């Protein structure tokens, strides 16, 4: 069964915008979400703009690539892996250091 993540990225950040001093799985998931923000807000379709799925269904690495877009109604990043269907929404990402749209303005 896939996971659904409803995430406010600010919950993982310090006041200065860095990822909070957390270790282990919490750090890994914070970095995963920051990668998704970066990929979703990057312009172009180069391979370096694609995020690999992190799930390991049946203890085997998922071969999916995250598909993401910005929902125009609420500005959340909506994402999903088309292989294992892990999915989620990320809010409060605008203006973070992973927001590539701010450098495209």
FENHUHU-V74849 format. One record per pair of residues at least 24 apart in sequence whose ideal C-beta (glycine too) atoms are under 6 Angstrom apart, sorted by sequence separation. I is the first residue (numbers start at 1). J is the second residue. D is the distance in Angstrom with one decimal. If there is no record, write none. Layout:
I/J/D ; I/J/D
This chain:
9/33/5.8 ; 7/33/5.6 ; 57/84/5.2 ; 40/68/3.7 ; 53/81/4.1 ; 55/84/4.9 ; 36/66/5.9 ; 55/86/4.9 ; 36/68/5.8 ; 40/77/4.6 ; 36/79/5.3 ; 37/93/4.7 ; 33/90/5.8 ; 41/99/5.4 ; 42/100/4.5 ; 41/100/4.2 ; 38/98/4.4 ; 41/101/4.4 ; 37/98/4.0 ; 43/104/5.6 ; 38/100/6.0 ; 34/98/4.6 ; 17/97/5.5 ; 9/90/5.6 ; 2/84/5.7 ; 10/92/4.5 ; 2/85/4.1 ; 3/86/5.1 ; 4/87/5.5 ; 5/88/3.2 ; 6/89/5.5 ; 7/90/4.9 ; 8/91/5.0 ; 9/92/5.5 ; 2/86/4.6 ; 4/88/5.8 ; 8/92/4.8 ; 9/93/5.0
